[in-house]
Amino acid sequence: SKAPFGDPERIAAVEAVLERLRPHFKADGGDMRLVRVDEFGFVEVSLHGACDGCMASTLTLRGALEPELRRELDWFEGLRVAA
């Protein structure tokens, strides 16, 4: 799989948050991968396995991942899901 695109420090910070939340996704048979962190503070992830196309995954991203990123990363502007 391709390495995430963007500032290495920001990528590491986002990956740390993803690692903490990953067990919740894996418990439901899915996973997520960081695609990019852009210079404007937007984080893009892709969904895999059972998470891909699942409506609950969107709620999990908005309800769990996005608030965590906002709380931990002062530069974070928003979350995008790769098509």
One Martini backbone bead per residue (centre of mass of N, CA, C, O) as a GRO file, in nm:
protein
   83
    1SER     BB    1   0.100   0.034   0.016
    2LYS     BB    2   0.075   0.355   0.024
    3ALA     BB    3   0.198   0.631   0.130
    4PRO     BB    4   0.137   0.898   0.279
    5PHE     BB    5   0.050   1.232   0.215
    6GLY     BB    6   0.280   1.468   0.354
    7ASP     BB    7   0.355   1.572   0.652
    8PRO     BB    8   0.527   1.374   0.865
    9GLU     BB    9   0.429   1.488   1.138
   10ARG     BB   10   0.125   1.478   1.078
   11ILE     BB   11   0.108   1.182   1.008
   12ALA     BB   12   0.199   1.075   1.285
   13ALA     BB   13  -0.032   1.204   1.448
   14VAL     BB   14  -0.265   1.060   1.300
   15GLU     BB   15  -0.171   0.765   1.337
   16ALA     BB   16  -0.199   0.765   1.645
   17VAL     BB   17  -0.507   0.793   1.643
   18LEU     BB   18  -0.577   0.552   1.464
   19GLU     BB   19  -0.454   0.332   1.647
   20ARG     BB   20  -0.656   0.379   1.882
   21LEU     BB   21  -0.924   0.323   1.690
   22ARG     BB   22  -0.888   0.059   1.523
   23PRO     BB   23  -1.027  -0.164   1.704
   24HIS     BB   24  -1.319  -0.070   1.634
   25PHE     BB   25  -1.304  -0.144   1.334
   26LYS     BB   26  -1.205  -0.441   1.356
   27ALA     BB   27  -1.455  -0.544   1.519
   28ASP     BB   28  -1.629  -0.482   1.234
   29GLY     BB   29  -1.431  -0.568   0.980
   30GLY     BB   30  -1.243  -0.314   0.956
   31ASP     BB   31  -1.075  -0.023   0.801
   32MET     BB   32  -0.812   0.232   0.793
   33ARG     BB   33  -0.650   0.483   0.577
   34LEU     BB   34  -0.406   0.696   0.521
   35VAL     BB   35  -0.363   0.929   0.255
   36ARG     BB   36  -0.380   1.244   0.363
   37VAL     BB   37  -0.211   1.565   0.436
   38ASP     BB   38  -0.276   1.882   0.410
   39GLU     BB   39  -0.186   2.227   0.425
   40PHE     BB   40  -0.495   2.292   0.553
   41GLY     BB   41  -0.580   2.035   0.759
   42PHE     BB   42  -0.660   1.790   0.589
   43VAL     BB   43  -0.800   1.463   0.626
   44GLU     BB   44  -0.744   1.150   0.452
   45VAL     BB   45  -0.946   0.858   0.421
   46SER     BB   46  -0.974   0.505   0.392
   47LEU     BB   47  -1.194   0.236   0.342
   48HIS     BB   48  -1.219  -0.105   0.471
   49GLY     BB   49  -1.401  -0.359   0.426
   50ALA     BB   50  -1.679  -0.319   0.616
   51CYS     BB   51  -1.652   0.002   0.596
   52ASP     BB   52  -1.712  -0.005   0.305
   53GLY     BB   53  -2.021   0.156   0.267
   54CYS     BB   54  -2.082   0.210   0.561
   55MET     BB   55  -2.279   0.408   0.755
   56ALA     BB   56  -2.142   0.372   1.037
   57SER     BB   57  -1.861   0.475   0.957
   58THR     BB   58  -1.936   0.771   0.933
   59LEU     BB   59  -2.017   0.801   1.228
   60THR     BB   60  -1.744   0.721   1.344
   61LEU     BB   61  -1.581   0.941   1.215
   62ARG     BB   62  -1.753   1.184   1.325
   63GLY     BB   63  -1.773   1.071   1.638
   64ALA     BB   64  -1.450   0.990   1.677
   65LEU     BB   65  -1.220   1.091   1.490
   66GLU     BB   66  -1.267   1.394   1.457
   67PRO     BB   67  -1.259   1.481   1.761
   68GLU     BB   68  -0.976   1.372   1.816
   69LEU     BB   69  -0.824   1.546   1.612
   70ARG     BB   70  -0.923   1.820   1.725
   71ARG     BB   71  -0.806   1.780   2.015
   72GLU     BB   72  -0.490   1.709   1.928
   73LEU     BB   73  -0.495   1.906   1.659
   74ASP     BB   74  -0.451   2.242   1.593
   75TRP     BB   75  -0.453   2.210   1.257
   76PHE     BB   76  -0.725   2.089   1.230
   77GLU     BB   77  -1.011   2.103   0.989
   78GLY     BB   78  -1.067   1.808   0.847
   79LEU     BB   79  -1.264   1.537   0.702
   80ARG     BB   80  -1.192   1.283   0.458
   81VAL     BB   81  -1.326   1.056   0.211
   82ALA     BB   82  -1.228   0.837   0.003
   83ALA     BB   83  -1.351   0.703  -0.304
   0.00000   0.00000   0.00000
